[in-house]
Amino acid sequence: MVCKKEPIEREQIIAKYLSRGLGSDAVEEFEAHYLGCDECFEELRVSERLAADLRSSNFSWKHSEGVSVLQFKAAAELTHSATELEELRKEVLEQSDSKVIIDLSRVTKIDSAGLGQLMSCYSHLVKNRGTLKVLNPKPEVRKLLDMTGLSTLIPSFSDEHEAVRSFKN
């Protein structure tokens, strides 16, 4: 099956598999071959590691006056199908800091799953006597925060220095 394909074709199939872009029949055929063929299985493992590294590399932390600021390095979506969604939760829950700002300036789209993850981060921090604030949400993101009432729980700021200073008040 796949071993007879060119390397680029194999990588395309792996990419579709990892992004859940194959139909159920194709998934069965893919798994039957890749999980039984040592060479192809190793190729799949390498691709999975690379994809995981690329996903987790979209975040960076910086610290200012005892406050941790989580930034997206590139444009991101916080939607049910986005890889950043689970990574966001992990990033915040693994932090020992209790004062966290999430910079949403590069978040282009958010849905109920993304709002739920923000709420999960908020709940985690509150349970640990902390606070969550957001920075620079785009108008469409801000609108959803307002419509759902999350903006009353998670304050939003347009200036990072102002957001950092707000922790001292």
Beta strands, then each sheet from edge to edge (+ up, - down):
strand 1: 59-64
strand 2: 67-72
strand 3: 76-78
strand 4: 99-103
strand 5: 107-110
strand 6: 131-135
strand 7: 156-157
sheet 1: 1+ 2- 4- 6- 7-
sheet 2: 3+ 5+
end
